[in-house]
Amino acid sequence: MIMPGCCSACSATARHFNDQKARQELAAYQRSGPGQTTRRLLAGLRGAGASGTLLDVGAGIGALSLELLKAGITTAICVDVAPAALAVGEAEARRQGLDRRMEWREGDFVELAPALPAADVVTLDRVVCCYPAYRPLLGQAAVRSRELLGLSYPRDRWYVRLVLRIENLWRRVTGNAFRAFVHPVAEMDQLLQRAGFTPVYHETTLAWATSVYARRDRPAG
């Protein structure tokens, strides 16, 4: 069941990721599997020994969760502000026979976080760039993670910032209130390391970076 939550800061994101986008994402997933950033995040998490429970922040249609459930994760909670994406994801989970191992929560993760259980693995695949303030987002994600935290995000490069400025300008002209952000990568890394994590995987492309962090006090094995 999709459970509603408070999402006052994310209504533009919910409108942007509408039913049409969710169904396009599902069609691409069914045709070719997870997207490139998701595949890299999967590789990093598998290499780090991801197991146990998952909290998938900004899950979209749940492609990352579905693939991790097939790879050893036991249960997943998918959180997203877009009801259309959650509805499409829930239907796909039923089609794959994985729905009984998944929960779907609608709302702003930062607002929902105090009521969410901790998980062994927390993920944010292409989520930080949709959130104007990365500190509360990553801070709450770190608090909820018992072992691993994985995320993908735009690289902090001039050409990436330029592309996003152009995209955001076009959205403003066309009346779309959604905005994308490039946050300072070094500061995000420092925040997570201060929260008790250490990087165990990092990969970059021209525009994107994927990182996996492990708690320094994570049990061996």
Secondary structure, DSSP 8 states (H G I E B T S, - for coil): -EE----TT-HHHHHHS-HHHHHHHHHHHHHH-S-HHHHHHHHHHHHTT--EEEEEET-TT-HHHHHHHHTTEEEEEEEES-HHHHHHHHHHHHHHT-GGGEEEEES-HHHHGGGS--EEEEEEET-GGG-S-HHHHHHHHHHHEEEEEEEEEE---HHHHHHHHHHHHHHHHTT---------HHHHHHHHHHTTEEEEEEEE-SSEEEEEEEETT----
